[in-house]
Amino acid sequence: MKQLLLNYTQYNHWANDRVCGILIKAGPKILDTELKSSFSTIRKTMYHIWDAETIWYKRLNGESLSYWPSGKFTGTFDEFTWQFLADSLLLNSYVKGKTYNELLGALEYHNTKGTKFRTMIAGIIQHSVNHATFHRGQVYTMLRTNGITELQPLDYIAFLRENQIEQ
């Protein structure tokens, strides 16, 4: 279980890095083009991924935020990318620092509205990675809609193959 979570969190960072590299090259016009999706632009979708990863990481460390972190961000997309990728590594560090039994334990936390929940830590980590995967898929669809079609695969299996990781 622990090795699987380590692989998932490494994969998450790898995929985030891959997407950010494409987006930096695409430029601000592509980032801010209005499209129909869960979020109206690629930039807003990426900020949402960052928000969710940050909020879950904070919860895992005993802090329940009542705001979206990107709401306070005023930097450039390059600055966002640096911060996002640095923060993306935190989930992997968190897993590295936990024992197998700790990862199977439960966590009590409050959502952004203050409602209390209790969830297995391993489930939270899986959710965080799956959530980001879902929205990265949307970003790829948004890129294709904007005519950017030469995209590297983001699949977990591509990560495993590229990094020669055997499960």
C-alpha positions as CSV (number, residue, x, y, z in Angstrom):
1,M,0.0,0.0,0.0
2,K,2.7,2.5,0.9
3,Q,4.7,1.8,-2.3
4,L,1.6,2.2,-4.3
5,L,0.8,5.6,-2.7
6,L,4.4,6.7,-3.2
7,N,4.1,5.8,-6.9
8,Y,0.8,7.6,-7.2
9,T,2.1,10.8,-5.6
10,Q,5.3,10.6,-7.8
11,Y,3.0,10.1,-10.8
12,N,0.9,13.1,-9.8
13,H,4.0,15.4,-9.7
14,W,5.3,13.9,-13.0
15,A,1.9,14.6,-14.7
16,N,1.6,18.1,-13.2
17,D,5.1,18.9,-14.4
18,R,4.4,17.6,-17.9
19,V,1.2,19.7,-18.2
20,C,2.8,22.8,-16.8
21,G,5.6,22.5,-19.4
22,I,3.1,22.5,-22.2
23,L,1.1,25.4,-20.8
24,I,4.1,27.6,-20.4
25,K,4.9,27.1,-24.0
26,A,1.3,27.6,-25.0
27,G,1.2,31.1,-23.5
28,P,-1.3,33.3,-21.8
29,K,-3.8,33.5,-24.7
30,I,-4.4,29.8,-24.5
31,L,-4.5,29.9,-20.7
32,D,-7.3,32.4,-20.6
33,T,-9.4,31.4,-23.6
34,E,-13.0,30.9,-22.4
35,L,-14.3,27.3,-23.0
36,K,-17.1,25.1,-21.7
37,S,-15.7,22.9,-19.0
38,S,-15.8,22.5,-15.2
39,F,-13.8,25.7,-15.1
40,S,-14.0,28.3,-17.8
41,T,-10.3,28.5,-18.6
42,I,-7.2,26.4,-18.5
43,R,-5.7,28.8,-15.9
44,K,-8.7,28.4,-13.6
45,T,-8.6,24.6,-14.0
46,M,-5.0,24.5,-13.1
47,Y,-5.5,26.8,-10.1
48,H,-8.3,24.5,-9.0
49,I,-6.0,21.5,-9.1
50,W,-3.5,23.5,-7.0
51,D,-6.2,24.6,-4.6
52,A,-7.4,21.0,-4.0
53,E,-3.9,19.5,-3.6
54,T,-3.0,22.3,-1.2
55,I,-6.2,21.9,0.9
56,W,-5.8,18.2,1.1
57,Y,-2.2,18.4,2.1
58,K,-3.0,21.0,4.8
59,R,-5.8,18.7,6.1
60,L,-3.4,15.8,6.3
61,N,-1.2,18.0,8.5
62,G,-4.0,19.2,10.8
63,E,-5.0,22.4,9.2
64,S,-8.5,23.0,7.7
65,L,-8.6,25.9,5.4
66,S,-11.7,27.9,4.8
67,Y,-10.5,29.6,1.6
68,W,-9.1,28.6,-1.8
69,P,-5.3,29.3,-1.8
70,S,-5.3,30.5,-5.4
71,G,-7.7,33.3,-4.3
72,K,-4.7,35.0,-2.7
73,F,-2.2,34.3,-5.5
74,T,-1.2,37.4,-7.6
75,G,1.8,36.1,-9.5
76,T,2.5,35.2,-13.1
77,F,1.7,31.8,-14.5
78,D,5.5,31.0,-14.4
79,E,5.4,31.8,-10.7
80,F,2.3,29.7,-10.2
81,T,4.0,26.8,-12.0
82,W,7.0,27.0,-9.7
83,Q,4.8,27.1,-6.6
84,F,2.4,24.4,-7.8
85,L,5.1,21.9,-8.7
86,A,6.9,22.6,-5.4
87,D,3.6,22.0,-3.5
88,S,2.9,18.9,-5.7
89,L,6.0,17.2,-4.2
90,L,4.6,17.6,-0.6
91,L,2.1,14.7,-0.9
92,N,5.0,12.4,-1.8
93,S,7.0,13.7,1.1
94,Y,4.0,13.2,3.4
95,V,3.6,9.5,2.3
96,K,7.4,8.9,2.7
97,G,7.2,10.1,6.3
98,K,4.3,7.8,7.3
99,T,4.3,4.1,8.2
100,Y,2.0,1.6,6.6
101,N,-0.3,1.6,9.6
102,E,-0.4,5.4,9.7
103,L,-1.5,5.5,6.1
104,L,-4.3,3.1,6.9
105,G,-5.5,5.3,9.8
106,A,-8.3,7.8,9.6
107,L,-8.2,11.6,9.7
108,E,-10.8,14.0,11.1
109,Y,-11.0,17.3,9.2
110,H,-13.3,20.1,8.3
111,N,-14.2,21.1,4.7
112,T,-14.1,24.7,3.5
113,K,-17.7,25.1,4.8
114,G,-16.7,23.9,8.3
115,T,-18.5,20.5,8.0
116,K,-16.6,17.7,9.9
117,F,-15.6,14.5,8.2
118,R,-13.5,11.4,9.0
119,T,-11.7,9.6,6.1
120,M,-8.9,7.1,5.7
121,I,-5.6,8.8,5.0
122,A,-4.8,6.4,2.1
123,G,-8.2,7.3,0.6
124,I,-7.5,11.0,0.9
125,I,-4.2,10.6,-1.0
126,Q,-5.9,8.5,-3.7
127,H,-8.6,11.0,-4.0
128,S,-6.2,13.9,-4.3
129,V,-4.3,12.2,-7.1
130,N,-7.5,11.0,-8.9
131,H,-9.0,14.5,-8.7
132,A,-5.9,16.0,-10.3
133,T,-5.9,13.3,-13.0
134,F,-9.5,14.1,-13.9
135,H,-8.9,17.9,-14.2
136,R,-5.6,17.3,-16.1
137,G,-7.7,15.4,-18.6
138,Q,-10.0,18.4,-19.0
139,V,-6.9,20.6,-19.6
140,Y,-5.8,18.3,-22.4
141,T,-9.3,18.5,-23.9
142,M,-9.2,22.3,-23.6
143,L,-5.8,22.4,-25.3
144,R,-7.0,20.2,-28.2
145,T,-10.0,22.5,-28.5
146,N,-7.5,25.3,-28.9
147,G,-5.6,23.4,-31.7
148,I,-2.8,22.1,-29.6
149,T,-2.8,18.4,-30.4
150,E,0.7,17.2,-30.0
151,L,0.5,16.2,-26.4
152,Q,2.6,13.7,-24.4
153,P,0.6,11.0,-22.7
154,L,-0.4,11.6,-19.1
155,D,-1.5,8.0,-18.3
156,Y,-0.2,6.3,-15.2
157,I,1.2,3.5,-17.3
158,A,3.2,6.0,-19.3
159,F,4.7,7.2,-16.0
160,L,5.5,3.6,-15.0
161,R,7.1,2.8,-18.3
162,E,9.1,6.1,-18.5
163,N,10.4,5.7,-15.0
164,Q,10.9,1.9,-15.3
165,I,8.7,1.2,-12.3
166,E,7.4,-2.3,-11.9
167,Q,4.3,-2.8,-9.8
